[in-house]
């Protein structure tokens, strides 16, 4: 009864507040050496990306419900050693919002095609959350192009609609998508509450970045895609079946306060041949935002091996 009352109260707040916002400026990306570009995939989707820095290619794959700007603190730590490619996954950021089932296989195919279209080789794949899963599964599909994987807080667990995000302190709000579907409004305070439930210290989530995520969420069609991602949460869990097929060196990194449980982390380490597992203290699911220098140190350390 208490949970139902919560849902009703939040639903009323959502309907009263609405989610209409207007983009009056581009989000600043001073770490990028050039403006964002777009790649058109064979299925008609477009993928926005930024390429910056010099060196071997490193591709960044962001978390659930974010976009390439999520890595604003990590990219500057890497561009002295890598040519960094940060992209908006399909259905996220400024990439296409097409009427598709947004499953792990769909996004895996998109990232694989991104690598082939740009003809990237000897790639280091670094992903967090759903990006952490994709870094592992794309390495199976693109074994001739991927050299190494760093997977942070892979999003491959959960008990109910939406998956692991439901373990966030405000993640129960995601359950509203299971009730209202693509008609679920999402004003900024809801986006902020759920994302803050994925950090050790809420002060490490920049307010300007939360504004950007909220503005992005106001795009026509975004709510339908977000609902599809949550509805297809089991495809991220099913992706674990590919982990034993990963043949490149893998580093697993978890924030100490990630939504995953210790036994789930160890299960992944055991499933991936030769994988190393590290924990970063005082960090949650969004470790690249909370502890970018420590994440970068692990990435750069592995490159020296």
Buried (B, 14 or more C-beta within 10 A) or exposed (E): EEEEEBBEEBBEEBEEBEBEBEEEEEBEBEBBEEEBEEBEBEEEBBBBBBBBBEBBBBBBBBBBBBBBBBBBBBBBBBBEBBBBBBBBBBBBBBBBBBEBEBBBBBBBBBBBBBBEEBEBEEBBBBBBBBBBBBBBBBBBBBEEBBBBBBBBBBBBBBEEBBBBBBBBEBBBBBBBBBEBBBEBBBBBBBBBBBBBBBBBEBEBBEEEBBBBBBBBBBBEEBBBBBBBBBBBBEBBBBBBEBBEBBEBBBBBBBBEBBBBEEEBBEBBBEBBEEBBBBBBEBBBBBBBBBBBEBBBEBBBEBBEE
